[in-house]
């Protein structure tokens, strides 16, 4: 039964990553001209979602563990490898991600601006709106692709019950 829901878990982790990317791109777009944050610590710091895959050895251990589970299902008794599952008994198949603030700023000369420094320069977040919109659209498309995978898996399960 655990294998049947692997697709759902993997797609939900992918959807969570894309949700983070949409949220981060939206926040960047909303703060493109923010020169002073609510906490008074200066200009808004652009954010980006950094994601990376797990280590290759971790994947190999997961693969070996799955093969062991299959052999046990068939009635062959084989000792389980030393692969550790997460505390809730599931495996993490998706990418690891974190939202990182960047120190990217651009300066414009505007001595009349209330946030201008002694030289009349105002610090703005260095954001490219077209790049942020591209990230937003790309994340949205990837989210939709994960939803399609969930729908396809639901269809496969439904059809398997009809047999």
N, C-alpha and C positions, 0 to 999 in steps of 0.2 A: 504494500500500500504506500510505503514511503516513496518508492520510485515513481508512482503515479503522480505525485504532487510536486516532483522536482521541477517540472516545467513551470508550474505556477510560482514556486519560490524564486526561481531564476528570473522569470519575467517581472515579478514584483520588485526584486532588487534592482533590476534595470530601470523599471519605472520610477523607483525612488531616486535613483541617480539623476534621471532626466528631470524629475520634479525639482530637485535641488538646482539643476542648471537653469531651469526656467525661472525659479525664484531669484537666483543670483543675477541673471541677466536683467530681469525686471527691476530689481533693486538698483542695479547700475544705471539703467535708463532713467529711472525716476530721480536719481541724484546726480545727473550729468553736470548740473550747474550749482551744486551745493558747495558753498565756500566755508560754511560753518556748521558742524554737526550739532545735534541737540545737547550733547554733553560738553560742548565748547572746546573740543580738542582739535579744531582746525577743519580743513577741507575733508570731504568724504573720501575714504580710501576705497578705490575700486577693488572688487572681489572677483575671484575666479574659482571654479570647482576643479580641483585636481583629483584625478582618479588614476588608480593603478591596479593591475591585476595581482593576484596572490602569487606567491613564489611557485616556481615550476615543481619543486619537490612536494609542495602541498597538493598540487593537482595530481601528481603521480600517486601520492598516498590516497587521495580520494578515489582515484580510478581503481587502485588495488583493493580498497575497502568495498567498493561497489561490486567488483568481481567476486570477492569473497562472499558477499551477501547473496549473489546469484548462485554460487555453488552450494551455499547452505540451503537455499530455497529448493534446489534440485535434490536435496537429501544427502549431499556429500558433506561430511564433517571435516572442516578445516579450521584451524585456529585463526582468530581474527588478528589482523595486524595491529600495530600500536597507534594507529591513527586516532586522534581525539576529536570527537564531535563537540559542537558547542553545548553549553549547559542545558539548553532546551531540547537537545537530541537531534537537532537539524545540522545540516552542513551549509557553509556559506559558499555559494557558487558564483556570486556576482563580484563586481569590482569594489575595491575599497576607495572611499572618497572623503575629501575634506574641503571645506570652504576656506580659502586663503585670501587674506587682505594683502594688497600690493601697495607699495610706495611709489605710485606713478602719478605725477602731477604735471600740470602745464601752468605757465605763468602768463598773465596778461597785464598790460599796463592800464590801470584805471584808478588814478589818484582819488577820485570822488567816491569810490566804493567803500562802504563801512569796514570791510575786512582787508583793505589794502595795507601793506606794510609801510615802513618809513620811506621806501623808494617808490611807492605808488603801485607796487605789483600785487596782484591778487592771485592766490593759489586756487586752482580748480582741479578736480580729478581728471586725469588724462584718459578719457574714454572716447572711443570711436563708435558713434551710434550705429553705423552700418555693420560693424563687427558684432556689436551687442545684439542687433536685430537678427543677424545671421545665426548667432548662438541660440537665440530664442526660438527661431524657426526650426533649426536643426534638432534641438532638444524636443520640441513638440513632435516632430516627425518620428524621432526615435521612440518617444512615448507611445505614439500610435502603433509603431511596429511591434512593440512589446504587447500592446493590447490585442493586436491581431494574432500573436502567438498564443495568448490566453484563449481567445475565441476558437482558434484551430484545435487546441488541446481539449477544450470543452466539447467540441464537435466529435473528436476522436473518441472521447470517453462515452458520449451519448450513443454513438454508433456501435461501440463495443458491447454496450448493454443490450442492444437490439439483436445481437447475434445469438 
